Amino acid sequence: MSITQRTSAQPSTTGDATQEVVLSRRELVVLSHLTEDMTLEQLAAILFVSRNTVKSQLRSIYRKVGVSTRDDILRWARDRGIS
C-alpha cells in the first residue's frame, strides 16, 4: 500500500472541471527538491537512486499534472503550496 497526497488541480489544457491529482510520497519528495534548482544527477544522489529513476518520477509527475516543463511544474506546485 502506498502513501499518497491528494491535491486539487485545474487541468492545464482546457475546461473548468477540477481534476484531482494524486502524487505518491516519493513524487512529492522529488517535487520539493526541484525548487532547490538541482540537476537530475544531484537529485538522484540525494535520493540514492539513479538519474533514470528521477527522470521516470518526473515524467510521472508531469503526466499526472498535465505539464511538460520544469517551470510549469514549479508554478503548479507553488500555486498549491506544495513547494
Residue pairs with C-beta under 8 A, 6 or more apart in sequence:
2 24
2 25
3 24
3 25
4 22
4 23
4 24
4 25
5 22
5 23
5 25
5 28
6 20
6 21
6 22
7 20
7 21
7 23
7 80
7 82
8 18
8 19
8 20
8 21
8 80
9 18
9 19
9 20
9 21
9 65
9 66
9 76
9 80
10 18
10 19
11 17
11 19
11 66
12 65
12 66
12 67
12 72
12 76
13 66
19 66
21 64
21 65
22 64
23 31
23 61
23 64
26 57
27 57
27 60
27 61
27 64
28 82
29 47
30 43
30 47
30 54
30 57
30 58
30 61
31 61
31 73
31 77
31 82
31 83
32 82
32 83
33 43
33 46
33 47
34 43
34 70
34 73
34 74
34 77
34 83
35 74
35 77
35 83
38 46
40 51
40 54
40 55
40 58
41 51
43 54
44 50
44 51
44 53
44 54
47 53
47 54
58 73
61 73
62 68
62 73
65 72
65 73
65 76
67 73
67 76
74 83
77 83
